[in-house]
Amino acid sequence: MSLPANPSPEGPIWQFEPNPRIEQPACSPDDLAQRLRAHAAGLGLVGLGFAAVEPFAQAEQAFRAWIDAGYQGTMDYMVSDGARSDPSRLAAKSTTMVVAGIATVPPANKGPSLSLLGQVAAYAKGADYHGILRQKLSALGQLAADHSGHCVNGRACVDTAPFLEREAARRSGLGFIGKSNMLIVPGIGSQVLLGVLLVDIAISPDVPREQRCGRCTACLTACPTQAFVRPWLLDARRCIAYLTIEYKGWIAHELRPLIGTRIFGCDVCQDVCPFNHGKAEPNSNNTHDVPIRSETTHLSQWLRLSSSGYRRLTAGTAIRRASRWQLLRNAAVAAGNSADETLIAPLTALLLESTYAIVRGHAAWALGRYRNPNAVRALTEALEHEVNAQVVSEIESALE
């Protein structure tokens, strides 16, 4: 179903007109909830829940404390004016949050050893979930109008609005928030992507689920960079997902070896979660399909990523969130951790030819990990011509 083309002048509000062919509209908010839920599987959803539009007072308090501690790093967009704590500020007349979830693409196990691949988070291996979820939320909005017999106005939130989607999902009974801060949907696990539609029609709310992590701390102890301060508290500045996607600066030396061969994101805390094991794989209709080529992209290809290659590789995917130079920076770190000497040549090319100082600097660090005559020769040559002080420092450190 196509997205509505008539947004409200004051904001991105969708308008849904009821289909008159529905002869018997829902007789109550509970009836409407049941009718929408009956369509969930057909829409490719692994979960659907409803909650009243109310302030997120407790969640906002925790979020504020997280911001005040500086754990958001350079993600300045996180510092909002309070809209995150009150969904009604995003859609003034909304009364119900419709929360939908789709499953990520199951992790692939094909291709060469992981040490030679640039690893990509599972959610980014399919088509960009933003557009897919917006389409599904649009379909839900139309269904709400059809089965209620009333015009419905709604606003979609898929990662781009100042909105706490996981808190909305918790309130809607879709799942509970685990110690890793990931929403865990019983029977599916944490590999679920969320979208919320704020609508101005009453739909019976669901009951929040009980927290079920118990004494398990697998996600906390498995984190390669030990980014968890304690359960439910993440220091994003140490998180590999943040470092490889959100962070635009020079990655700290102490963290580089811990990133491994990850190019975009990290799944470790989800990989070890017991709720992600022993479950049935989602039906193909319930995943955002079109797996991308990066799933089996060798590190040498990442290191040689041209402008046109970047456009082809990231087209229609969430990987486009990271710029080409960020991916090259990440690839250099991954190559330095791979110990594969066939990567010395492309690393040398980056060191000597890249127009990005940050890429040259990380390539220098990677070459310094090899202790190979060819790597030393490349570093020595680069030192003679490099003019950027920070890159010079990286080269000198790599030669020590």
N, C-alpha and C positions, 0 to 999 in steps of 0.2 A: 504494500500500500504506500502511495507517495505521501510525503510530508505535506501538511497544510501550507498553502501559499499565501495565507492572509494573516500574518502576525499583527498583533495589536500595536498601535503607534507607540505606546509607552513601554513596550518590552517584547521579548520573544514569546508571546502567548499564542498558543495554537487554539483554533476554534473548530469544534466538531459538531456537525449537524446530524440529527438522528435520521436513520434510514426508516422510512415509513412502512417498510415491508415487515418490520417486527410487530406483529399484531398484538402480542401480549407483553407489554413492558414489565420489567421486574416490579414486584409488588412491595419490596422493602430493600433497605440497604444490605441486609443479609442475603437476600435473593440475588441482588446484583453482584455481590462478592462471589457467590457460588457460580454464577454464569460466567464471570470473567475467568475464574480459576479453571473452569471446564475447557477454556480455550488455550490455557498456558502451554501445554505440550505441543499443540498444533502450531503455536507461534515460535517454537524452538526454545522455550524457557525451561530452565531447570528449577525455577522457583518463582513464586509470585505471592506477595503479601501486601497487606493494607494497614495503615496506621493513621491516626488523627494528626492533623497539622497543629502541633503544639511546640512551644519553645524547648530547645535542647539544653536546659539550664545546667545539668550536671556534666554533660559531655562538653559543653562550652567552657566550663570551669577547668576541666582537665586539659582541654586544648589550649586555653590561655596560659596555664602553668607550663605547658610544653613550649609555647612560644617564648615566654618570659625566660626560660632556661636556655634559649638559643638553639634548641635541638633541630629547628627547621633549617639551619644552615643559611644558604643564600636564597632560599625560596621565599623571597619577600612577598610574593603574591598571597602567601598564606596569612599574612597579617591583614585581616579584613576589618571592616567597621562594625562587626557584630552580626552580619547577615547569616553567618553560619549557624548561629544559635537560635534563629527564628525563621523557619521556612516560609512563613507568611510574608516576609519581606521580599521574597523572590516572586511571589504570586499572591497579591493582597487578598483576593477573595477565595483562595483555595481552602478546602476543608479536609481533604484526604490525600495522603501520600500513597501512590501506587508504586511498589518497589518490585522490579523485575531483575532476574539474574540469568545470564547465559554462561555456559561452561567454556573454559579456555580450550585450545587445541591440545589434546594429550601429548606429552613429551615424546619426541621421536627417539628411536634407538637404532637408527640406520647410519651408514657412513663410516668414515675412519674414526680412530680413537678421539675422545673428547679433547685430548691434549693438543690436537692439531686443528681443532675447530674453534671458531669464534662463537661462543655460546650466547644464545639469545633467550630471554625469559619466555616461558610458554605462552603467555598471553599475547606476545608480539609476533608469534609465528603464524598468525592468521591475518585475515583482512582487518583493517582498523575497526575496533569494536565501537568507536564513538558513533559512526554512522549506522552500524547494524543495530545498536541498542535504540537509537533514536527512531529507526523505522519500526521497531517492535513496540516502543512506547506510543508511537503514533497509532499503530493498530489497536492498542489497548484503549487509547482515548476514543477512537471511533466506536469500538465495541461498547464502551461505557455509555456513549451517546445513543447508540442503537438500542441497547437493552434497557436504558432508563426512559427513553422517549423524550429526553430533554437535550437541549444544546449544552455542550460541555466545553469549558475553557480549561486549558492546562499548560503548564510549563515543564519542559523536559530538562533534567539535570543529569549529565553524563560526564563527570569529571571537570567540566569547564565552568560551572557556577560555584560561588563560595558556599558550599553545602556539604554537610557531613553525611555522605551517602551510607557509610557503614552503620552509623547510628540510626539512620532511617530504616535500614535493613534489619537491625536488631529489634527495633520497636515493632516492626511489621511481622515479626516471627519468622522471617526468612532464615535466620541463623543466629548464632551467637558469636561474639567477638573473642577470639582466642588470645593467648598470651603474646602471640606474635603481632597482635593488632589486626590480623586478617579475619574477615568474616568467614565462619565455618558453617556450611550448610550440611546438616546431617544427611548422610547417604550420598553426598556429592563431594564434600570436602571444601577446601579453601580456594580452589582454582575456579573461582566464579567472578564474573565481571558484572557490575551493578549499574542500573539506570533507574531513575526515579521520575515519575510524572506527578506533579502537583495539580490536582483537579478541584473544581468548585462544586463537587457533588458528593453526597454522603454515601460511603461504602463502609460496611461493618469492619471495624479494625480487628486484627488478629492479636493473639497473646504472645508477648515476647518469650523466647525460649530460655531455659536454664543454661547457665554457663557450665561447660562439661570438660574443661581441660584437666580438672583434678590436680594431681601432683606432677603431672607430666611437664617437663621442661626441655623437651627435645629441641624445640625451635630455638630456645635461648642459647643452649650450649653448642649447637651446631653452627651458629652464625660464624662465618670465616673471620669477620672483623670484630666480633664481639660488640655489635652495635646496640644490643639491648642493655639499658641501664638496669632494668628490672622487668618483671612481667608487665606487659601492657605499656611499657615506656621505651621508645626507640630513639636513639640519638642518630638522626638522619645523616649527620656529618660523617659517620663511619659506615653507613649502609651502602653496599655495593650498587644497589639500584639507584640510589641518589648520586653516587660518585660517577656512574657511567651514563646517566640520563640527564639529571637536573643540573649537576655541578659543571660550571664552565671554566673552572680554574685548574691549577696545577695540582695533581693528586699527591698527597703527602707520601714521602718515601716509605714510611713505615707501613702504609696501607697497600702500596702497589703489589708486593708479593702475595698478599692475601686475596687479591682479586682473581687470581688464576687466569683462565682464558675466557673470562666473561666479557663480552662486548657491549651487551645491552641488557641491563637488569640482572636479577639473581633469583633463583627459586629454592635455595637451600632450606630456608625455614619452612617452606611448604613441602619440599621433598621428604623431610623427616617427620612431618606431622602424621600421627596415626590415623587421623580422619581422612587422609588422602590415600590410604592403603586398604586393600581388601574390599574396595567398592567397585561396582559395575562401571565400566566406561560409559560416558554419556553417549546417547544416540547421536549419530552424525547430524541429525536435524537440530540438536541442542548445542552445537559448537559453532563458533564463528569460523567458517571454513575458508578455503583458499590459502593453504600453507604456503609460505614463501621460501625462496631459494636460500635465504640466510641460514636455514635449518642445517644445511650441510656445507656451508661456505668455509673453505679452508682459510687459515690465517693469512696465507700468502695473498689470497684474493682480497681480504679485508685491507691489508697493507697497501695494495695497489688500487684502492678504491678511487676511481676518477669521478669527476663531477657527473658525467653521464651515467656511470655505473651506480653512483649513489642514488640518482633519480630512479633508475630501473629497480634497484634492490629495495628501496623503501616506498615505492609508489603504492598508495592505498593501504599502508600498514602503519602501526603505531611507532615503528622505528624512525619514521620521519620526524618524530619529536626531537631526536638528537641530530645535530648538524653533521655535515661530512667531516669537519675537522675534529669534532668530538669522537666520532667513530674511529678516525685514524689515531687519535690519542689513545683511545681504549685498546685498539688493535696493537699498538706498539707495546703497551703494558702486557697484554696477553702474550705477545711474541716473546717478550723478555722472560715470561714465566714458563714458556713451553719447552725451552732447552733444545729446540729443533734448529740445527745450524743451517738448514736450507733457507731460513728466514733472515739470515744475515744480509743477503743481497737486497731484498726489498726494504729492510730497515735502514740500510746504508743509503738507499735512494731517498728515503724520507728525510734522513739526517742532512743530506747534502742538497736536496732539491725542494723540500716543502717550503711553501711561502708562509706557513704558520709556525711561529716560534715555539708555541706550546707543543706542537707535533714533533718538531726537531728535538726539543728537550726530552720528551718522553722516549723518542727513538734512541737518543744517546744513552739514557738510563738502561734501556733494553739491551743495547749492544754491550754495555758494560757488564751485563750478567753472563756473557758467553765466555770471556777469557780465551778468546780465539784470536789468532794473529790477524785474520781478515777484519775482525771487529775492531781490534786495536788500531789497525791501519786506517780504517774509516774514521774513527774518533780523532786520531791525530791529524788527519787531513782536514776534518771539519773545524778543528780548533784553530787552524791557521787562517780561516776565512770568516768564522762566525763573529757577528757584531753585537748580537743580543746578549746582555750580561747574564741573564738567567740561564740561557742555553749554554753559554760558556761555563757557568758553574756546574751545570749537569754533565758536560763533557769532562771537565776536570775531575769531578767526583767519580765518573765512570772509569777514568783512566787510573785512578788510585789503586 
